[in-house]
Amino acid sequence: MATKQKLMRAIRVFEFGGPEVLKFQSDVAVPIPKDHQVLIKVYACGVNPVDTYFRSGTYGRKPHLPYTPGLDVAGVIEAVGDNVTAFKKGERVFTTNTISGGYAEYAVVADDNVYTLPEKLDFKQGAAIGIPYFTAYRALLNRARVKPGESVLVHGASGGTGIAACQIARAYGLKVLGTAGTEEGQNIVLQNGAHEVFNHREANYIDKIKKSVGEKGIDVIIEMLANVNLSNDLNLLSNGGRVIVVGSRGPIEINPRDTITKESSIIGVALYSSTKEEFQQCAAALQAGMEIGWLRPVIGSEYPLEKVAQAHENIIHSSGATGKMILLI
C-alpha cells in the first residue's frame, strides 16, 4: 500500500508579476531529500530584495514556474538524503540557498549550502545570516580586498546587508561610516559597528561626509542603491578607492572622468559567483564571528507566511530599512 504524501503550507508562484502572484497554499507536497540533500523544518525565512526580482521576472536568472521563493532559512534537520555525513536529524541549521524554496514549512537544501546554527542565536537571527552576511563578506573581503586601517562607507547601512557590512568591517579593523534615512536606523548603525553615521535624507549629507573624512576621501564604499548614489560615490573616493555595487534598481548617468584622476574602480558583487572554496572561507569567518560574538543579526519587520505579499511590498517601498525582514513559518 502506498504511503500517503505528507502536505505542508507554502507560497507558490505560478506567473511572474507583482506581490499579488504570491499564492498561499496549504496542500503542497513536502519535498523528499535526494543524494547530498537535507530536509529542513523551517522556523524562519529571510526576505531579500532579490526575492522580489525573481518574482517579477525581471532578474537575470528566472526560476522555473511554478516555484516557491525563499533562499535563507533557519530551522532543524528533519531528514537527510543519501551520502549526507555532515548533518543528522535534529540539528539546528541555517542556509544560503534552497532547492525547493524557503517560504514553506519544509525546504530541501543541498548539504553544502547548510551551516550549523549556534545555540546563542535564535531561528530568526539564523534566517538573517545567509544572503546578507555572505554578500557583505564577499563585497568587503573578496571584491574590495579591504585592509585593516582603511575607511569604508556603507551607503544604506540599516538594512540586513548594511548591518552585516558594518559588523564585518569593524571586526576586520576598518574605520566604518554608515548612512541611514531615519533616526532609528542611524542608531542601529551606530550600535552595530559604525564609528559615524549620516542621514542620507539630508540635502547636505555628502558635504558632512567629506568634512569628516577630509581630503584623503574614502577607500571603499559598499553601495546598496547605485542608481541613486553612484555619481556622488565617485566624488567621495580616495586615490585607488573602489565602489562595490551590491544593489541597484535602475540606470544612472555618471561622468567616467571621475574615475580617472583617482584611478578608482566600480566593482559589482554577485554572491552566487562565489566558488565553493570562497563560500567555505566565508562560512568559516562568519562561524568565528558567531562564536566570538561580533556577528549579531538585527531583526526588523516580522510577517506570518500568509502576509508575504505585504512583506514584498514593504521591502521595496518602505521609508527606511531597520534590520532584516523575516517570515515566521
PEBELWO-V91983 format. One record per helix or strand. SS is the DSSP state (hx for helix, st for strand). FROM is the first residue (numbers start at 1). TO is the last residue. If there is no record, write none. Layout:
SS|FROM|TO  SS|FROM|TO
This chain:
st|7|13  hx|19|21  st|22|29  st|37|46  hx|49|56  st|67|67  st|73|80  st|92|95  st|104|104  st|106|110  hx|111|113  st|114|116  hx|123|127  hx|130|143  st|151|155  st|159|159  hx|160|171  st|175|180  hx|183|191  st|196|199  hx|205|213  st|218|223  hx|226|236  st|237|245  hx|256|259  st|265|268  hx|271|273  hx|276|292  st|299|304  hx|305|317  st|323|328
